[in-house]
Amino acid sequence: MSSRGLPAYVLDSYALLALLGEEACASKVQAVLAKGVAGRAVVFLSIINYGEVLYIVERRRGLEAARTAAAFIDRLPVHVLEADRRLTFAAAHIKARFAVSYADAFAVALAQAHNAHVVTGDPEFRRTESLAPVEWLAR
């Protein structure tokens, strides 16, 4: 549960890229977002994962596509949280202990901070399931 007493979710880059690419597993991401819209859950996104999505989209499809993706993400019912000193230290600690990307470490740290499930299909998160539960997406 989040501090508001609602179930909480953290979207990682994988989840957002699935949503942007309209992949089959995007329906599960949409279901999480629908809970957020209905006030039945709180959905978070780290600014680090936000940036990761943007650079991946720009590399694959160009700057204009990245701008379009940013505008899309900005309309989602998610709380984009900045990487403050506390969150950065927590992510660094996770990265030091587990073989995950730095951006993934931020998603885990954010999930820990808000007692949330990470929404992903990225197999790297199997390594950190002891730290934060995972809502798995299947491709």
C-alpha positions, 0 to 999 in steps of 0.5 A: 500500500502507498502512504495514501492507503491505496495499492501503489505501482511503479512503472519502469521503462519496459512498461512505458515502452510497451504502452508506447509501442502498443504491444500485447502486454500494454493492456496490463499497463493500461489496467494499472493506469485505469486503477489510477484514474479511478482512484483505486491505486497510485502510479509512480514513475521515476524521472530517471525511467522517464528519461530512459524512455525518451532516449530509447525512443529518440535512438529508435525513431528520432527526436520528434518521436521522443517529444511526442512520447514525452507529451503522451507520458505527461498526460498519463495518470502517474506521479513523476518523482524527481531523483532526490538525494535519498532516492539516489542513495537508495538506487546506488545501494541497489545497483552496488548489490544487484546486477541491474541497470542504474535506471532499474535500480531507481524503479526498485528504490521508488517501489521500496519507498512507496511500498509499491509493485514494479510493473515490468517485463524486464527479466533483470527485475527477477534479481530484485524481487526480494526488495520490491514485488513485481507485477509481471508483463508478458510479451 
